[in-house]
Amino acid sequence: MGLFLLLPAPLNPIGAFDAETFKADFRAAVAANSKAKFIGVDLSGLDFVYSDAYNAFMQFHQELSKRKGAFAVLADKESLAKSLRKVGLERFIRIFGSVDEMAAYTPVDQKNPTAVVDEPAKHVEEASSPTSASQVESPVHQAPAVDPKVMDKNPLVDESSSSKGSCIAVLVLLLVVVAVVSYLVL
């Protein structure tokens, strides 16, 4: 969609995303389109992916970053998009919630945020072969991308610890100590 060569998500026999098959599909797409810089996977309809998919996505991000490109995920289910964000992947890969959002994406030069990177658009329909692509221009511009940064907090923690919970834990511990001391003295 738009700039992205969009690959369909392969599923295993139980209907889960098959990361190993996708790695092979990605490699075939890169081999067939040696100048491809923007590649994405269509995870529409999936509620979750396993951690092997997260690792594969990070690997593809690194490979495409060397080409000054990007890896993206089309995740139309909020539960999947939330899990991708929860592990911090939004700092490295593009996560789109709709086909329109993905089609509207235009990369921006990080050194000069007002300059749009001059890149031909690629549009791929979900076909059996990931190598079929035709040229389409995308006239819509998007705000500058966020630079990937080292995570400064644990993304798996939903909320900070409360002082009320800490006080209760200290009181319970204190009562246990008093009970043990009383038992030993009597």
N, C-alpha and C positions, 0 to 999 in steps of 0.2 A: 504494500500500500504506500503510495507516495514514493519516497526515496527508498523504502525498505523492500528488499527481496523477502517476501513473507513465505515461510515454509510451514506446511501443515504439521500438527503435532502427531507423531506416531503413538499409538496406544498398544499396550501389551494385552494378552488375552483376558485379563480381568478389568480392562478399561482404564488403567492408570497410564500416565505419561511414561513412555519408554525412552529414557535418557540415552541409552547405548545406541539405539536405532537412530535417534535424533543426531547424535554425534556423527554417525556415518552419513546421514542426509546433509548435515552442515558441511562436512568435508567434501562431499560430492558437489554441492552448490558452489563452494569456494573454488574447487577445481574447474568447474564449468564456467564460472564467472570470475576470472582472476582479478578483475578490477572492482569487484563488489566490495563496498565499504560498509554498507548498511544492510544488515540481515536481521530478521525477526522470526519469531515462532508464534503461531496462532494457537493459543491455549483456550480459545472460546469453548465454553461449556464445561471446563474442568473446574472443580472446587479446590483442588490441592495438587501439589507435586511433591515427590520425595526429595530428600537432600541431595541425591545424586544429580538431580536436575539443577539445583542451585549451583553445585560445583561446575557442571557443564556450562551454565550460563556465565559464570565468572571466567572460565577458560575462554569462551568465545568473546567476551568483552575484552580480555587482554589481547587476543589475536587481532580483533578489529580495531582496537586502539592503536596498534602499531601501524595500521593503514590509515589512521586518522578518521576512522569510522565509528560506528556504534552498533551494539546488539540491543534488540528490543523484544519485549514480550507483549502480546496482545492478550490481556486478561479481562474478559468481560464480567467475570464473577467477582464481587467485592471480597469474598472470603479468600480467594487466591491472591488478589492484588494486596490485600492486607498482610497475608503471610509473607509475600515477597518483600514488602516494606518492613515487616517486623524483624527480619533477619538482616536488614540494611542493604538489600540489593538495589534499591532505588538510587543509591549513591553512585552506582556503577553502570547499571543498565537502565534503559528507558522502559517504563511500564505504562502502557496505554490501556485505557478502559473501553475504547471503541475504535472501530475501523476509521471513522471520520477523524478522530483525534490523531491516529497514526498517519493518515494521509495528509494531514495539515502540518506535520512536523517538518521543520526546515532547520538544519544545523547552523549554528552561529560560531564564527571564529572567536575563540576564547581570548585571544590577544587584543582583538578589536571587536567588542560586543555589538557594534552597529553594523559590521560587515557580515553579510550572509555568505556562507561558504558556497562557492559556485560548483554545484554537483548535479549531474543529470539524475532525474528521478527514474525510479524503476517501479513497475507495477506488476505484481504476479498474482494471478488468480489461483485459487486452490486447485491445483492440477495434480495429476499423479506424478509428474516429473518436476523436481524443484528447479530445473534449468530453463524453463520457459519464461521469458521476460520480454516486455515491450517498453519502450521509452514513453514517459508521460511527464510533463512539467507540473510542478506543484507551486502555485503562485502565493500561497499563504505563508506568512512568516511567524515564527514563534519566539518567545522571550529567550534570553541566553540560558544555556544549560548550566546546571550547578556543577562546580568542580568537585570531583570525588575527594573526600576527606577521610582521614582516619576517624573511626567512630570514637566519640568522646564519652559515650555512655553505653551501657548494656541495652541493646534494642529488645531483648526478651523480657525485660522488666516493664510491666504495664504502669505501675504506680510506685511512688516513693514510700518508704516505710513510715508508718505513723508513730508519733510519740505515745499515743494512747495504747497501741499494741505493745510497745516496748515497756511501758509502765506495768501493764498487766502481767507480762512475762516476768519482770523483776519481782513483782509481788508474789506470784505463784512460786517462784524459786525461793524467795525469802520464807514463805510459809513451809515449804518442804524442809528447808534447813532448820527452822524452829522445831518442826515436828520430829526430825531426826535427833536433834539435841535433847529435846524433852524425853524422848524414848530412852536414850542412853543414860540420862541422869536418873530417871526413875528406875 
